[in-house]
Amino acid sequence: MALDHDILVWFSKSFGLFYLLALSLIVLVYAYWPANRKPFERAANAILHDDDDKPYRG
């Protein structure tokens, strides 16, 4: 079996598709995992509780 251009293109497209699907699934599982809820909420609200970040009144 010779590795011609069509076979290599098919393999690279298939590998890329499955790689991106797996990576997306891993990211979604990590983002919605219940144990990660508190750090994400803390990060989302961190800017709201910062009292040092006020406009300059010279």
N, CA and C atoms as an extended XYZ file, in Angstrom:
174
Properties=species:S:1:pos:R:3:atomname:S:1:resname:S:1:resid:I:1 pbc="F F F"
N         0.848       -1.182        0.000 N   MET     1
C         0.000        0.000        0.000 CA  MET     1
C         0.888        1.237        0.000 C   MET     1
N         0.706        2.046       -0.975 N   ALA     2
C         1.513        3.255       -1.095 CA  ALA     2
C         0.802        4.411       -0.402 C   ALA     2
N         1.590        5.256        0.250 N   LEU     3
C         1.024        6.432        0.900 CA  LEU     3
C         0.999        7.580       -0.100 C   LEU     3
N        -0.085        7.701       -0.790 N   ASP     4
C        -0.175        8.809       -1.737 CA  ASP     4
C        -0.828       10.013       -1.066 C   ASP     4
N        -0.964       11.065       -1.790 N   HIS     5
C        -1.451       12.336       -1.251 CA  HIS     5
C        -2.872       12.229       -0.707 C   HIS     5
N        -3.736       11.529       -1.391 N   ASP     6
C        -5.135       11.425       -0.959 CA  ASP     6
C        -5.268       10.723        0.397 C   ASP     6
N        -4.483        9.695        0.620 N   ILE     7
C        -4.535        8.984        1.897 CA  ILE     7
C        -4.020        9.868        3.018 C   ILE     7
N        -2.958       10.596        2.774 N   LEU     8
C        -2.412       11.485        3.807 CA  LEU     8
C        -3.362       12.630        4.130 C   LEU     8
N        -4.026       13.168        3.123 N   VAL     9
C        -5.000       14.236        3.357 CA  VAL     9
C        -6.179       13.699        4.155 C   VAL     9
N        -6.677       12.517        3.816 N   TRP    10
C        -7.786       11.914        4.552 CA  TRP    10
C        -7.400       11.683        6.013 C   TRP    10
N        -6.195       11.142        6.227 N   PHE    11
C        -5.752       10.877        7.585 CA  PHE    11
C        -5.604       12.163        8.386 C   PHE    11
N        -5.022       13.189        7.795 N   SER    12
C        -4.815       14.436        8.540 CA  SER    12
C        -6.145       15.122        8.858 C   SER    12
N        -7.082       15.081        7.948 N   LYS    13
C        -8.395       15.665        8.221 CA  LYS    13
C        -9.136       14.884        9.296 C   LYS    13
N        -9.083       13.564        9.237 N   SER    14
C        -9.758       12.740       10.236 CA  SER    14
C        -9.115       12.903       11.603 C   SER    14
N        -7.795       12.872       11.653 N   PHE    15
C        -7.096       13.031       12.919 CA  PHE    15
C        -7.386       14.408       13.517 C   PHE    15
N        -7.368       15.442       12.696 N   GLY    16
C        -7.653       16.791       13.181 CA  GLY    16
C        -9.064       16.922       13.713 C   GLY    16
N       -10.005       16.304       13.032 N   LEU    17
C       -11.396       16.358       13.480 CA  LEU    17
C       -11.554       15.697       14.839 C   LEU    17
N       -11.054       14.484       14.977 N   PHE    18
C       -11.194       13.768       16.248 CA  PHE    18
C       -10.393       14.423       17.359 C   PHE    18
N        -9.251       14.998       17.021 N   TYR    19
C        -8.442       15.708       18.009 CA  TYR    19
C        -9.202       16.921       18.548 C   TYR    19
N        -9.786       17.722       17.675 N   LEU    20
C       -10.519       18.910       18.115 CA  LEU    20
C       -11.796       18.546       18.864 C   LEU    20
N       -12.477       17.487       18.450 N   LEU    21
C       -13.664       17.048       19.187 CA  LEU    21
C       -13.297       16.585       20.592 C   LEU    21
N       -12.231       15.818       20.714 N   ALA    22
C       -11.803       15.347       22.033 CA  ALA    22
C       -11.360       16.507       22.907 C   ALA    22
N       -10.619       17.447       22.340 N   LEU    23
C       -10.165       18.605       23.102 CA  LEU    23
C       -11.350       19.448       23.572 C   LEU    23
N       -12.339       19.642       22.716 N   SER    24
C       -13.525       20.403       23.096 CA  SER    24
C       -14.291       19.701       24.210 C   SER    24
N       -14.402       18.394       24.122 N   LEU    25
C       -15.090       17.642       25.159 CA  LEU    25
C       -14.359       17.737       26.494 C   LEU    25
N       -13.037       17.665       26.466 N   ILE    26
C       -12.251       17.788       27.700 CA  ILE    26
C       -12.432       19.162       28.325 C   ILE    26
N       -12.419       20.206       27.516 N   VAL    27
C       -12.592       21.566       28.033 CA  VAL    27
C       -13.989       21.747       28.629 C   VAL    27
N       -15.001       21.235       27.965 N   LEU    28
C       -16.363       21.354       28.490 CA  LEU    28
C       -16.539       20.592       29.799 C   LEU    28
N       -15.976       19.405       29.883 N   VAL    29
C       -16.073       18.633       31.120 CA  VAL    29
C       -15.361       19.372       32.243 C   VAL    29
N       -14.194       19.926       31.959 N   TYR    30
C       -13.459       20.667       32.986 CA  TYR    30
C       -14.232       21.910       33.434 C   TYR    30
N       -14.821       22.617       32.489 N   ALA    31
C       -15.519       23.859       32.826 CA  ALA    31
C       -16.790       23.603       33.625 C   ALA    31
N       -17.479       22.515       33.349 N   TYR    32
C       -18.740       22.240       34.036 CA  TYR    32
C       -18.612       21.231       35.165 C   TYR    32
N       -17.406       20.833       35.512 N   TRP    33
C       -17.214       19.896       36.633 CA  TRP    33
C       -17.618       20.600       37.927 C   TRP    33
N       -18.425       19.980       38.758 N   PRO    34
C       -18.935       20.646       39.970 CA  PRO    34
C       -17.843       21.154       40.918 C   PRO    34
N       -16.724       20.491       40.989 N   ALA    35
C       -15.660       20.916       41.903 CA  ALA    35
C       -14.988       22.212       41.444 C   ALA    35
N       -15.141       22.571       40.190 N   ASN    36
C       -14.517       23.789       39.666 CA  ASN    36
C       -15.428       25.005       39.746 C   ASN    36
N       -16.591       24.857       40.315 N   ARG    37
C       -17.563       25.951       40.343 CA  ARG    37
C       -17.078       27.137       41.172 C   ARG    37
N       -16.566       26.887       42.371 N   LYS    38
C       -16.147       27.979       43.244 CA  LYS    38
C       -14.994       28.794       42.658 C   LYS    38
N       -13.936       28.180       42.139 N   PRO    39
C       -12.872       29.001       41.552 CA  PRO    39
C       -13.346       29.854       40.375 C   PRO    39
N       -14.239       29.304       39.549 N   PHE    40
C       -14.746       30.083       38.417 CA  PHE    40
C       -15.630       31.236       38.893 C   PHE    40
N       -16.456       31.008       39.902 N   GLU    41
C       -17.294       32.084       40.428 CA  GLU    41
C       -16.436       33.165       41.088 C   GLU    41
N       -15.392       32.738       41.805 N   ARG    42
C       -14.489       33.700       42.430 CA  ARG    42
C       -13.781       34.556       41.370 C   ARG    42
N       -13.353       33.934       40.298 N   ALA    43
C       -12.678       34.663       39.225 CA  ALA    43
C       -13.642       35.615       38.516 C   ALA    43
N       -14.884       35.197       38.345 N   ALA    44
C       -15.865       36.046       37.667 CA  ALA    44
C       -16.222       37.266       38.503 C   ALA    44
N       -16.238       37.118       39.814 N   ASN    45
C       -16.626       38.215       40.692 CA  ASN    45
C       -15.441       38.975       41.270 C   ASN    45
N       -14.241       38.585       40.962 N   ALA    46
C       -13.060       39.209       41.558 CA  ALA    46
C       -12.961       40.694       41.199 C   ALA    46
N       -13.285       41.060       40.014 N   ILE    47
C       -13.179       42.460       39.603 CA  ILE    47
C       -14.242       43.313       40.292 C   ILE    47
N       -15.349       42.711       40.697 N   LEU    48
C       -16.422       43.470       41.312 CA  LEU    48
C       -16.117       43.844       42.761 C   LEU    48
N       -15.239       43.108       43.422 N   HIS    49
C       -14.946       43.347       44.829 CA  HIS    49
C       -13.634       44.083       45.047 C   HIS    49
N       -13.030       44.577       44.007 N   ASP    50
C       -11.738       45.249       44.124 CA  ASP    50
C       -11.979       46.731       44.407 C   ASP    50
N       -11.679       47.167       45.654 N   ASP    51
C       -11.921       48.557       46.035 CA  ASP    51
C       -10.785       49.489       45.620 C   ASP    51
N        -9.631       48.944       45.252 N   ASP    52
C        -8.510       49.782       44.863 CA  ASP    52
C        -8.630       50.321       43.454 C   ASP    52
N        -9.490       49.754       42.658 N   ASP    53
C        -9.598       50.130       41.242 CA  ASP    53
C       -10.693       51.193       41.079 C   ASP    53
N       -10.310       52.444       41.356 N   LYS    54
C       -11.246       53.553       41.226 CA  LYS    54
C       -10.635       54.624       40.335 C   LYS    54
N       -11.471       55.457       39.742 N   PRO    55
C       -10.924       56.529       38.904 CA  PRO    55
C       -10.075       57.500       39.714 C   PRO    55
N        -9.098       58.057       39.066 N   TYR    56
C        -8.201       59.009       39.705 CA  TYR    56
C        -8.887       60.352       39.851 C   TYR    56
N        -8.882       60.899       41.059 N   ARG    57
C        -9.466       62.229       41.292 CA  ARG    57
C        -8.351       63.111       41.830 C   ARG    57
N        -7.708       63.798       40.927 N   GLY    58
C        -6.537       64.614       41.259 CA  GLY    58
C        -6.883       65.911       41.797 C   GLY    58
